[in-house]
Every structure is written in C-alpha cells, then in structure tokens.
Amino acid sequence: MVQVKGRWALITGAARGIGYLSAVFMAKQGCNLILHSRNLEHTERVLGEMKALGVDARAVAADLNDLSAVKGMLSEIDAFGVDVDIVLNNAGLQIAYRTDYFLTPPEDYLVSFNVNTIAPAMICYHFLPKMIKRGFGRILNTTSGIRLEPEQAGYSASKAALDKITIDLGKTVEGTDVMINLTDPGWCRTDLGGPNAPNAPESAIPGIVVGAFMEDRKSGRFLGAQNFAGLTLEEAVRKAEAEFDSPY
C-alpha cells in the first residue's frame, strides 16, 4: 500500500462535503494538501483544521466554469514549488433538474462541461506529464452513476465525457506507477446529493480515495466508493486490487 506521508495532494472542492472529508482523511495519513474552492474564504476554516492535524496545507481558488481562472490556479500551484503526487478531482456541479427536459437550454451543457469535464481534464493534462517524469502519481476523477435521466442530461453527459477522457489517458500509463482512475461517492446526503440521498457522506470514506493508495499499476477503473463502505483503508486497498481490473 502506498504511503502518502509527506507527499502533496491537490483536492478540488475541498471546502465541504466529500472533498472536505477526503481532505481530513488524507491529512490523517500525513499527506500535505492543496485545497481548492471557488473562494479562499470557503477554505479558510478547513486550512486551519488541516494544519492542526500536523500537515502542511495551502489554499487556492478558482471558479471551474472560468477556464482562464483554472489556468491561473495551476500556475499558482506551480509557484508553490512542490511536487503534486496525488490529484483528487472531486469538485463538480449538478446544474439543474429539468422536468421539462425537452426545453433543456444549451447553457446547461456549456457550464456542466466546463466544470465537470474540461476543468478536470486541464488539471490532468497539467500534472500527468510531471508525474510521468518523476515516475509516480495518482489521479482520481470523480464521476457519477446517473444514467437514463434526461432530466439531468448536462450533468450526466459531462461525467460520461470525463469517464472517456480518464480511460483513454489511463491506457498511456498502464503498467507504470502513475495511475489514473475513476471514483464515485454514490448518492450521498451532501449539498449536491440533497437530503433524500440514501448514503451518509462518511460512507464514501475510504472508498473515494482508495485509488490514491493502490500500487498494482492499473488504470482506467471505476472504483465506486460504496463498494468499500465500512472497510479499513487496508481492507479497501486489498479489495480494490483483487476485484477491480483495468479495462485494457
């Protein structure tokens, strides 16, 4: 199992929900953190909490719907002078639920693809070559199990596109110690999932981050977090490596 103590992880959407829980978990493993949110005020409290857990932590801000802001954020991270070994592309936007889905406006797709597809792809393209050069890296892109719901067409289509990008990129690093995989917290009671979701946010831990700790050199997999609910990290890693194969 990979030891992350002293490594650096970028977590998008770290101010609340699954991103926040992931940050706490990673910090407890000794991982230094770069915490992303739309506004630095959103991560101010989280930044203090992470430092109190004994790790180094920095905060960056960018609206993922603003691709120029994403580019600026990546330059800011480079200026920190640290090697980002782990990327948890957690942030996402479920823009609307359109009961009259035949009137879905084009903006639903434009915003959804910027936030859920293009921004995480930009982040992957920025850090993956650096990971390849160093010979180590882990990227987890958060997807969604939503399907057969035209009411959420922009959201589900943008996540399906992210799946395709992740699987295609995974083929380029398969068999190396740079791994890129998909994860999904399941339907959880977060701001995005709503109060009627069946799963507590805590049930996504450790499954939502298990791919950061695996070392079987396989990519392109779907590591749904609810498959690992209630397991220790060590148990989750063993289960993931034994039961979830790459698609290549």
C-alpha positions as CSV (number, residue, x, y, z in Angstrom):
1,M,0.0,0.0,0.0
2,V,1.3,3.5,-0.9
3,Q,2.4,5.6,2.0
4,V,1.4,9.2,1.4
5,K,3.0,10.8,4.4
6,G,5.0,13.9,3.3
7,R,3.5,13.8,-0.3
8,W,1.3,16.6,-1.7
9,A,-2.2,16.1,-2.9
10,L,-4.5,18.6,-4.7
11,I,-8.1,18.3,-3.8
12,T,-10.7,20.3,-5.7
13,G,-13.9,21.1,-4.0
14,A,-12.3,20.7,-0.6
15,A,-14.4,23.2,1.3
16,R,-17.3,20.9,2.1
17,G,-18.9,17.5,1.5
18,I,-16.9,14.7,0.1
19,G,-14.0,16.9,-0.7
20,Y,-13.7,18.1,2.9
21,L,-14.0,14.5,4.2
22,S,-11.3,13.4,1.8
23,A,-9.0,16.2,2.9
24,V,-9.4,15.2,6.6
25,F,-8.7,11.6,5.7
26,M,-5.6,12.4,3.7
27,A,-4.3,14.7,6.4
28,K,-4.7,12.0,9.0
29,Q,-2.4,9.8,6.8
30,G,0.2,12.6,6.9
31,C,-0.4,13.9,3.4
32,N,0.2,17.6,2.7
33,L,-2.7,19.3,1.0
34,I,-3.5,21.9,-1.6
35,L,-7.2,22.8,-1.0
36,H,-9.2,24.2,-3.8
37,S,-12.5,26.1,-3.6
38,R,-14.3,28.8,-5.6
39,N,-13.3,31.4,-2.9
40,L,-10.5,31.4,-0.4
41,E,-12.9,32.3,2.3
42,H,-14.6,28.9,1.8
43,T,-11.4,27.0,2.8
44,E,-10.1,29.3,5.5
45,R,-11.5,27.2,8.3
46,V,-10.5,23.9,6.5
47,L,-7.0,25.2,6.1
48,G,-6.6,25.7,9.8
49,E,-8.1,22.3,10.6
50,M,-5.6,20.6,8.2
51,K,-2.6,22.4,9.7
52,A,-3.9,21.4,13.2
53,L,-3.6,17.8,12.1
54,G,0.1,18.3,11.6
55,V,0.5,18.6,7.8
56,D,1.4,21.5,5.5
57,A,-1.6,23.0,3.7
58,R,-2.2,25.7,1.1
59,A,-5.3,27.1,-0.4
60,V,-6.1,28.1,-4.0
61,A,-9.3,29.5,-5.5
62,A,-10.8,29.2,-9.0
63,D,-14.3,29.1,-10.5
64,L,-14.0,25.9,-12.6
65,N,-16.5,27.4,-15.0
66,D,-13.9,30.1,-15.8
67,L,-11.2,28.2,-17.7
68,S,-8.8,31.2,-17.5
69,A,-9.1,31.0,-13.7
70,V,-8.3,27.3,-13.8
71,K,-5.2,28.1,-15.8
72,G,-4.2,30.8,-13.3
73,M,-4.7,28.4,-10.4
74,L,-2.4,25.8,-12.0
75,S,0.3,28.4,-12.4
76,E,-0.2,29.4,-8.7
77,I,0.3,25.8,-7.7
78,D,3.4,25.5,-9.7
79,A,4.8,28.6,-7.9
80,F,4.5,26.7,-4.6
81,G,7.5,24.7,-5.7
82,V,6.1,21.4,-4.5
83,D,5.6,18.1,-6.4
84,V,1.9,17.2,-6.6
85,D,1.8,13.5,-6.4
86,I,-1.9,13.0,-5.9
87,V,-4.9,14.7,-7.6
88,L,-8.4,14.2,-6.3
89,N,-10.7,15.9,-8.9
90,N,-13.6,16.0,-6.6
91,A,-15.3,19.3,-7.5
92,G,-18.4,19.0,-9.6
93,L,-21.6,20.9,-10.5
94,Q,-25.1,19.5,-11.0
95,I,-26.6,22.5,-12.7
96,A,-30.3,21.7,-12.8
97,Y,-33.0,19.1,-12.8
98,R,-35.2,19.8,-15.8
99,T,-38.6,18.1,-15.6
100,D,-39.4,19.6,-19.0
101,Y,-36.2,18.2,-20.4
102,F,-37.1,19.0,-24.0
103,L,-36.5,22.6,-23.0
104,T,-33.0,22.0,-21.7
105,P,-31.0,25.1,-22.5
106,P,-27.6,24.9,-24.2
107,E,-26.1,26.7,-21.1
108,D,-26.7,23.5,-19.1
109,Y,-24.3,21.7,-21.3
110,L,-21.8,24.6,-21.5
111,V,-21.5,25.1,-17.8
112,S,-21.6,21.4,-17.0
113,F,-18.8,20.5,-19.4
114,N,-16.6,23.4,-18.2
115,V,-16.9,22.4,-14.6
116,N,-17.2,18.6,-14.8
117,T,-15.1,17.8,-17.9
118,I,-12.9,20.5,-19.2
119,A,-11.5,21.8,-15.9
120,P,-10.6,18.4,-14.5
121,A,-9.1,17.5,-17.9
122,M,-7.0,20.6,-17.8
123,I,-5.8,19.6,-14.3
124,C,-5.0,16.1,-15.6
125,Y,-3.1,17.4,-18.6
126,H,-1.1,19.7,-16.3
127,F,0.0,17.3,-13.7
128,L,0.1,13.9,-15.5
129,P,3.3,14.7,-17.5
130,K,5.1,15.8,-14.3
131,M,4.0,12.6,-12.6
132,I,5.3,10.5,-15.6
133,K,8.6,12.3,-15.5
134,R,9.0,11.6,-11.7
135,G,7.8,8.0,-12.1
136,F,4.9,8.3,-9.6
137,G,1.5,9.8,-9.4
138,R,-2.2,9.1,-8.6
139,I,-5.2,10.9,-10.2
140,L,-8.8,10.1,-9.2
141,N,-11.5,11.7,-11.3
142,T,-14.9,11.8,-9.6
143,T,-17.7,10.6,-11.9
144,S,-21.4,9.8,-11.4
145,G,-23.6,6.8,-11.7
146,I,-26.5,8.8,-13.0
147,R,-27.9,7.4,-16.3
148,L,-31.3,7.1,-18.1
149,E,-32.3,10.5,-16.7
150,P,-32.7,13.1,-19.4
151,E,-33.7,15.5,-16.6
152,Q,-30.0,15.7,-15.8
153,A,-28.6,15.5,-19.3
154,G,-26.0,18.2,-19.0
155,Y,-24.6,16.7,-15.8
156,S,-24.6,13.1,-16.8
157,A,-23.2,13.8,-20.3
158,S,-20.3,15.8,-18.8
159,K,-19.5,13.0,-16.4
160,A,-19.6,10.4,-19.2
161,A,-17.1,12.6,-21.1
162,L,-14.9,12.7,-18.1
163,D,-15.1,8.9,-17.9
164,K,-13.9,8.6,-21.6
165,I,-11.0,11.0,-21.0
166,T,-9.9,9.1,-17.9
167,I,-10.0,5.7,-19.6
168,D,-8.2,7.0,-22.6
169,L,-5.4,8.6,-20.6
170,G,-5.2,5.6,-18.4
171,K,-4.1,3.5,-21.4
172,T,-1.0,5.7,-21.8
173,V,0.3,5.0,-18.2
174,E,-1.0,1.4,-17.8
175,G,1.7,-0.7,-16.1
176,T,3.5,2.2,-14.6
177,D,3.5,3.7,-11.1
178,V,1.4,6.6,-12.5
179,M,-2.3,5.6,-12.1
180,I,-5.4,7.4,-13.2
181,N,-8.8,6.0,-12.2
182,L,-12.4,7.0,-11.7
183,T,-14.3,7.1,-8.4
184,D,-17.8,7.9,-7.4
185,P,-19.1,8.5,-3.8
186,G,-22.5,7.2,-4.6
187,W,-25.7,9.1,-3.8
188,C,-24.8,10.9,-0.5
189,R,-26.5,13.5,1.6
190,T,-24.4,16.4,0.5
191,D,-25.3,19.8,-0.9
192,L,-25.1,18.2,-4.4
193,G,-26.9,14.9,-3.4
194,G,-29.6,16.5,-1.4
195,P,-31.3,15.5,1.9
196,N,-33.1,12.4,0.5
197,A,-30.0,10.5,-0.6
198,P,-29.6,7.1,1.0
199,N,-26.0,7.3,2.0
200,A,-24.2,9.4,4.7
201,P,-21.3,11.3,3.3
202,E,-19.0,9.4,5.7
203,S,-19.8,6.2,3.9
204,A,-17.7,7.4,0.9
205,I,-14.6,7.1,3.1
206,P,-12.2,5.3,2.5
207,G,-13.5,4.3,-0.9
208,I,-13.4,7.7,-2.5
209,V,-9.7,7.9,-2.0
210,V,-8.7,4.2,-2.2
211,G,-7.1,4.7,-5.6
212,A,-4.5,7.0,-4.1
213,F,-3.2,4.1,-2.0
214,M,-3.2,1.3,-4.5
215,E,0.0,0.2,-6.2
216,D,-0.9,-2.5,-8.7
217,R,-0.1,-0.2,-11.6
218,K,-3.6,-0.4,-13.2
219,S,-5.6,2.5,-14.6
220,G,-9.0,3.3,-16.1
221,R,-11.0,1.5,-13.5
222,F,-14.3,2.6,-11.8
223,L,-13.8,2.4,-8.1
224,G,-17.2,3.2,-6.7
225,A,-16.8,4.3,-3.1
226,Q,-19.8,2.4,-1.8
227,N,-18.1,-0.9,-2.6
228,F,-15.7,-0.2,0.3
229,A,-18.1,1.3,2.8
230,G,-17.3,0.2,6.4
231,L,-13.8,-1.2,5.5
232,T,-10.5,0.0,6.8
233,L,-8.1,1.6,4.3
234,E,-6.0,-1.6,4.2
235,E,-9.1,-3.8,3.6
236,A,-10.3,-1.4,0.9
237,V,-7.0,-1.4,-0.9
238,R,-6.8,-5.2,-0.9
239,K,-10.4,-5.5,-2.2
240,A,-9.8,-2.9,-4.9
241,E,-6.7,-4.6,-6.2
242,A,-8.2,-8.0,-6.1
243,E,-11.7,-7.3,-7.6
244,F,-11.4,-4.3,-9.8
245,D,-9.4,-4.8,-13.1
246,S,-8.4,-2.3,-15.7
247,P,-10.4,-2.2,-19.0
248,Y,-7.5,-2.6,-21.3
